[in-house]
Amino acid sequence: MWWVDVLIALYVLDCLLLIAAVLLQPGKADAAALFGGGGSQTAFGPRGAQHFLGWVTIVTAAIFMGLGLIFSFPNVFGPASVVREVKEPPPVERPAQTPPAPGK
C-alpha cells in the first residue's frame, strides 16, 4: 500500500516542522525587554513573526493529530491482527501403538 508510505513520510515531515515551529517561537520576555529595549523586530514587523509561527504551529499540530488519528484506525497498516495470518500447524502423525499382548 503505497499511500501508507506517503502518510508516514508526511507524518515525519510534519513532526520536524512542528518541532522547528515550537523551538523558533520567541519567549514571553526577551532579555532586551527586561532592560527596557523591547523594540520591534523589523523582519516581520512588531508581532509578525510571532503571528506567523503561531499559525504554523497550529496547522502542523492539527495535521499531526489528524494523522495520528488515522494511524490509530484498524486496517490502515494491513490486517488488524497478526494472529489472523498465522496458519494452523499441520497435525503431527504419531506412530500407531500396538496393543500389549494378552498374556503379558
Buried (B, 14 or more C-beta within 10 A) or exposed (E): EEEEEEBEEEBEEBBEBBEBBEEEBEEEEEEEEEEEEEEEBEEEEEEEBBEBBEEBBEBBBEBBEEBEEEEEEEEEEEEEEEEEEEEEEEEEEEEEEEEEEEEE
